[in-house]
Amino acid sequence: MTTRRTEGKGTALVTGASTGIGFELTQVLALNGHPLVIVARTSERLRTLATELERKYGIGVSVYAKDLSEPGAADELWRELSHSGTTVDLLVNNAGVGIYGELASESTEALQRMQTLNMVALTTLTRLALAGMLERKAGRILNLASVVSYQPGGPRMTAYYATKAYVLSFSKGLARELKGTGVTVTALCPGPTSTAFEERSGAGETILYKYKLFPTAKAVAVAGYRGMMRGRRVVLPGLMTKILAFAGELPPRTIALEVN
């Protein structure tokens, strides 16, 4: 299925689009006139969302039900997009998952799926989108990192913190690499936000998630969109998020390990 292109507005591909920050990002993008390609695991939710977006904002929406935590799923998605003739002008790598608990008790399959989704799929889609963006000398990439990217580590969420540190490092390095090409990369680093992710991962048990001192998912999406369109390298939405990011980089970093 090929999206209808709105005059002067690039088509945006959003992964993890059916819930949380991803859902709110589809609303912000649609409000600003961007045709959408929305991706998530559940086709029913995606179809419902697509119908609502088309009716409310008058934009074209294409639906791709994919579980990007499966090996090769990102490549498969891109092949289908290419076959349909879809041009991706804005890439929003929002899909992600977390696991809460001691590493020794975690399922190796769950760990591998988290790493595939949080890092491999994000890197693969970025690489595949870059060719067209560089050829057109224009493009925007928004990668969902987290404020925990700035922390030295997270006991009981060890692997998750590490995946988000990867996203931030990857985004910053690529942004510098692409300087002057017309393509920008932005890392969106929200603090704890009330979404389905909190429930699924068990992160609600951590100190960071217990205190609701952070922007809503909608506010995070708005900040992320604005930052991406302005070509900012990092977006830290909200004062408390900025404070946590700053504190995470202060020595001695061993203290931060004790308060997560």
C-alpha positions as CSV (number, residue, x, y, z in Angstrom):
1,M,0.0,0.0,0.0
2,T,1.4,3.4,-0.9
3,T,0.7,6.6,1.1
4,R,-0.7,9.7,-0.4
5,R,1.8,12.5,-0.2
6,T,0.8,15.8,1.1
7,E,2.2,18.8,-0.8
8,G,5.4,19.9,0.9
9,K,5.2,17.3,3.7
10,G,7.4,14.3,3.9
11,T,6.2,10.8,4.7
12,A,7.0,9.6,8.2
13,L,7.6,6.0,9.2
14,V,6.8,5.4,12.9
15,T,7.6,2.1,14.6
16,G,5.8,1.1,17.8
17,A,3.0,3.4,16.6
18,S,-0.1,1.9,18.3
19,T,0.6,2.9,22.0
20,G,2.4,5.3,24.3
21,I,4.8,7.8,22.9
22,G,4.6,6.2,19.4
23,F,0.8,6.8,19.3
24,E,1.3,10.4,20.4
25,L,3.9,10.9,17.7
26,T,1.5,9.7,15.0
27,Q,-0.9,12.4,16.2
28,V,1.7,15.2,16.1
29,L,3.0,14.1,12.7
30,A,-0.6,13.8,11.3
31,L,-1.5,17.2,12.7
32,N,1.4,18.7,10.9
33,G,0.3,17.1,7.6
34,H,2.7,14.2,7.2
35,P,1.5,11.1,5.5
36,L,2.2,8.1,7.7
37,V,3.5,4.6,7.6
38,I,2.7,3.0,10.9
39,V,4.2,-0.2,12.3
40,A,3.5,-2.3,15.3
41,R,2.8,-5.9,16.2
42,T,-1.0,-5.8,16.3
43,S,-2.8,-5.2,12.9
44,E,-6.2,-4.6,14.5
45,R,-4.9,-1.6,16.6
46,L,-3.0,-0.3,13.6
47,R,-6.0,-0.4,11.3
48,T,-8.2,1.4,13.9
49,L,-5.5,4.0,14.4
50,A,-5.1,4.5,10.6
51,T,-8.8,5.0,10.1
52,E,-8.9,7.6,12.9
53,L,-5.9,9.5,11.6
54,E,-7.2,9.6,8.0
55,R,-10.6,10.8,9.2
56,K,-9.3,13.4,11.6
57,Y,-6.4,14.8,9.7
58,G,-7.1,13.9,6.1
59,I,-3.7,12.3,5.5
60,G,-2.7,9.0,3.9
61,V,-1.8,6.2,6.3
62,S,-0.2,2.8,5.4
63,V,-0.3,-0.1,7.9
64,Y,2.4,-2.7,8.4
65,A,1.9,-5.3,11.2
66,K,5.5,-6.4,12.1
67,D,7.1,-7.7,15.2
68,L,10.5,-6.0,14.9
69,S,11.9,-8.1,17.8
70,E,12.1,-11.0,15.4
71,P,15.4,-11.4,13.5
72,G,15.2,-10.1,9.9
73,A,11.9,-8.3,10.5
74,A,13.3,-4.9,9.8
75,D,14.8,-6.0,6.5
76,E,11.5,-7.6,5.6
77,L,9.6,-4.4,6.4
78,W,12.0,-2.3,4.2
79,R,11.6,-4.8,1.3
80,E,7.8,-4.4,1.5
81,L,8.1,-0.6,1.6
82,S,10.4,-0.6,-1.4
83,H,8.1,-2.9,-3.3
84,S,5.2,-0.6,-2.6
85,G,7.1,2.5,-3.8
86,T,6.9,4.3,-0.5
87,T,9.5,7.0,0.1
88,V,10.5,7.5,3.8
89,D,11.4,11.2,4.5
90,L,11.2,11.0,8.3
91,L,12.1,7.8,10.2
92,V,10.9,7.5,13.8
93,N,12.4,4.6,15.6
94,N,10.1,4.5,18.6
95,A,9.6,0.7,19.1
96,G,11.2,-0.6,22.2
97,V,10.8,-3.0,25.1
98,G,12.3,-3.4,28.6
99,I,12.8,-6.2,31.1
100,Y,12.9,-5.8,34.9
101,G,14.6,-8.2,37.2
102,E,18.0,-9.7,37.9
103,L,19.9,-10.8,34.8
104,A,20.5,-14.3,36.1
105,S,16.8,-15.0,36.2
106,E,15.9,-13.5,32.8
107,S,15.0,-15.6,29.8
108,T,17.8,-15.5,27.2
109,E,15.1,-15.4,24.5
110,A,13.5,-12.3,26.0
111,L,16.9,-10.7,26.3
112,Q,17.7,-11.4,22.7
113,R,14.4,-10.1,21.5
114,M,14.9,-6.9,23.5
115,Q,18.3,-6.3,22.0
116,T,17.0,-7.0,18.5
117,L,14.2,-4.5,18.9
118,N,15.9,-1.8,20.8
119,M,19.2,-1.8,18.9
120,V,19.3,-4.1,15.8
121,A,16.0,-3.1,14.2
122,L,16.7,0.6,14.9
123,T,20.1,0.4,13.4
124,T,18.9,-1.6,10.4
125,L,16.0,0.8,9.6
126,T,18.3,3.8,10.0
127,R,20.9,2.3,7.6
128,L,18.2,1.4,5.0
129,A,16.5,4.8,5.2
130,L,19.8,6.7,4.8
131,A,20.5,5.8,1.2
132,G,17.4,7.6,-0.1
133,M,17.7,10.5,2.3
134,L,21.3,11.1,1.3
135,E,20.4,10.9,-2.4
136,R,17.7,13.5,-1.8
137,K,20.0,15.5,0.5
138,A,17.1,15.7,3.0
139,G,15.8,13.6,5.8
140,R,15.0,13.5,9.5
141,I,15.6,10.5,11.9
142,L,14.3,10.4,15.4
143,N,15.5,7.6,17.7
144,L,13.9,6.9,21.1
145,A,16.6,6.7,23.7
146,S,15.8,7.5,27.3
147,V,17.1,9.5,30.2
148,V,18.6,6.3,31.5
149,S,21.0,6.5,28.5
150,Y,22.9,9.0,30.7
151,Q,23.0,6.7,33.8
152,P,26.1,4.5,34.4
153,G,23.9,1.4,34.7
154,G,20.6,0.1,36.1
155,P,20.5,-2.8,38.6
156,R,17.6,-5.1,37.7
157,M,17.3,-3.4,34.3
158,T,21.0,-3.9,33.3
159,A,20.5,-4.9,29.7
160,Y,17.7,-2.4,29.1
161,Y,19.8,0.5,30.3
162,A,22.7,-0.7,28.1
163,T,20.4,-0.8,25.0
164,K,19.3,2.8,25.5
165,A,22.9,3.9,26.1
166,Y,23.6,2.4,22.7
167,V,20.8,4.3,21.1
168,L,22.1,7.6,22.4
169,S,25.7,6.9,21.4
170,F,24.7,5.7,18.0
171,S,22.5,8.7,17.4
172,K,25.1,11.2,18.5
173,G,27.8,9.7,16.4
174,L,25.7,9.4,13.3
175,A,24.4,13.0,13.7
176,R,28.0,14.1,13.5
177,E,28.8,11.8,10.7
178,L,26.0,13.3,8.6
179,K,26.8,16.9,9.3
180,G,26.3,19.0,6.1
181,T,24.4,16.3,4.2
182,G,20.9,17.6,4.8
183,V,20.0,14.6,6.9
184,T,19.7,15.0,10.7
185,V,19.5,12.5,13.6
186,T,17.8,13.3,16.9
187,A,17.9,11.2,20.1
188,L,14.7,11.7,22.1
189,C,15.5,11.0,25.8
190,P,12.3,11.1,27.9
191,G,12.2,10.4,31.6
192,P,9.7,7.9,33.1
193,T,6.4,8.3,31.2
194,S,3.1,6.6,32.0
195,T,2.7,4.2,29.1
196,A,2.0,0.5,28.6
197,F,5.8,0.0,28.5
198,E,5.9,0.7,32.3
199,E,3.5,-2.2,32.9
200,R,5.0,-4.7,30.5
201,S,8.6,-4.2,31.6
202,G,8.0,-4.1,35.4
203,A,9.8,-0.7,35.5
204,G,7.1,0.7,37.7
205,E,8.9,-0.9,40.6
206,T,11.9,1.4,40.2
207,I,12.3,4.7,42.0
208,L,12.3,6.6,38.7
209,Y,8.9,5.4,37.7
210,K,7.2,5.7,41.2
211,Y,7.2,9.5,41.2
212,K,5.2,11.2,38.5
213,L,7.4,14.2,38.0
214,F,7.8,14.0,34.2
215,P,6.0,15.2,31.1
216,T,3.1,13.2,29.6
217,A,3.6,11.0,26.6
218,K,1.9,13.7,24.5
219,A,4.2,16.4,25.7
220,V,7.2,14.2,25.0
221,A,6.0,13.6,21.5
222,V,5.5,17.3,20.8
223,A,9.0,18.0,22.1
224,G,10.5,15.2,20.1
225,Y,8.8,16.3,16.8
226,R,9.9,19.9,17.3
227,G,13.5,18.9,18.1
228,M,13.6,16.6,15.1
229,M,12.3,19.2,12.7
230,R,14.9,21.7,14.1
231,G,17.7,19.2,13.6
232,R,18.6,19.0,17.3
233,R,20.9,16.2,18.2
234,V,19.3,15.4,21.6
235,V,16.0,16.3,23.2
236,L,15.5,16.0,27.0
237,P,11.8,16.9,27.6
238,G,11.1,18.4,31.0
239,L,13.2,20.0,33.7
240,M,13.4,16.8,35.8
241,T,14.6,14.8,32.8
242,K,17.4,17.4,32.2
243,I,18.4,17.2,35.9
244,L,18.6,13.4,35.9
245,A,20.6,13.4,32.7
246,F,23.0,16.0,34.1
247,A,23.3,14.1,37.4
248,G,23.9,10.8,35.7
249,E,27.1,12.2,34.1
250,L,28.5,13.6,37.4
251,P,31.3,11.8,39.3
252,P,31.3,9.7,41.3
253,R,29.1,7.7,38.9
254,T,29.0,4.8,41.4
255,I,26.4,6.7,43.4
256,A,23.9,6.7,40.6
257,L,24.1,2.9,40.5
258,E,22.9,2.8,44.1
259,V,19.8,5.0,43.6
260,N,18.2,3.3,40.5
